[in-house]
Amino acid sequence: MNENDQKYCFESEGYLIVEQLLSEDEIRSCQNEIRTLHQKAKGYFETGDQRAGCFQLEPYMNSEKTDESQPNDYPVLRKVERTGHLSTVFFNLARHPKLVQTVRNLIGRDVLLFRSTLMFKPAFHGSAHGLHQDSAYWPMNPPSLITVSIALNDATPENGCLQVIPKSHRWGLQDWGRISRRHDEPLTDRADIDLSNQIHVPLKAGSALFFHSLMVHGSSANQSPNSRNTALYAYFPPSVRMNSSGQRTFEVISGFGGKSEVTLTATAE
C-alpha cells in the first residue's frame, strides 16, 4: 500500500494496519526489555521508589493461574506509563524511522509525542478493556491525535487483540466510562452502540495498528496461556492544543525546526 492509499484508508476507516514494522531483532529487544522492566518494577515497589507510580498492577489477577513467562515473584502488570523515561529501548522505538514516516504521512511533518505506554495482557490474567475513544480521556482539542499499537508478540482473539468499529471516528466525541473490566463483563454498558460492525484486529509480532483517537476500540480479557504485550504511542500535530489548565512540555518526534521539545499553554475551550 503506497502512502496515498495509507492516508485514504486511515481517513476513511479510522485505522491502518502496517505489517512487519519491526524486525525480528527489534521484537526480541523489546521482549527482553519488558522482562527488565518487570524486574525494575519489583524493585521500585519494594523500595517505595517514586518511579513505581509509572507501573499499574493488573486489577483482576487470577490467583489460581500462573503466567510461566514471568518469574513468580514479579508483579503482574497491566501497563507502564512514560516508558521513554524508564527505557532507552522504548524511547528509541517512539522514533523508529518506519513508524515516524507513517505518522508524518497521516498527520503532517511536525509531530509531538503525547503518550508512551506499554499495555500488557498477561497470560490467564489480562483484564478486558471496555470500548472507548482515547480522546474521551485526553484534554486535547481538536480530538485528532493518532495512536499506534505495536504488537510485541502475536495478538489474537484468544489473547485479547484489539477490536475496532470501522468508521466510528466519525461519530464525534462521546462518554464511555470505565475502561478496565473483568473477563465476564461486557465491553460496554451502553445499549445505544451498534456492535454489528465490530471486528477483531489480529496482528503478528512486529506489526502495528495506527488509529484515530476518536476510533471506538476495546479488547477482551486474556484467559489464554499466551501473553499479549503492546507498545502504545500517541502523537499529535501542532493544530491540536491543550484544553486543560497550565502548561505542558512535549517531546518533538519530527519537524519543529529541529527542536527537542515544545511547551504548550492551555487554551480556553
Sequence and secondary structure as in RCSB ss.txt:
>XXXX:A:sequence
MNENDQKYCFESEGYLIVEQLLSEDEIRSCQNEIRTLHQKAKGYFETGDQRAGCFQLEPYMNSEKTDESQPNDYP
VLRKVERTGHLSTVFFNLARHPKLVQTVRNLIGRDVLLFRSTLMFKPAFHGSAHGLHQDSAYWPMNPPSLITVSI
ALNDATPENGCLQVIPKSHRWGLQDWGRISRRHDEPLTDRADIDLSNQIHVPLKAGSALFFHSLMVHGSSANQSP
NSRNTALYAYFPPSVRMNSSGQRTFEVISGFGGKSEVTLTATAE
>XXXX:A:secstr
  HHHHHHHHHHHSEEEETT S HHHHHHHHHHHHHHHHHHHHHHHHT GGGGGEEE TT  TT   TTS TTS 
 EEEEE HHHH HHHHHHTT HHHHHHHHHHH S EEEEEEEEEEE TTT  EEEEE GGGGS EES   EEEEE
ESS B TTTT EEE TTGGGS        EE TTS S   TT   TT EE  B TT EEEEETT  EEE    SS
S EEEEEEEEE TT EE SSSEEEEEEEE GGG SEEEEE    
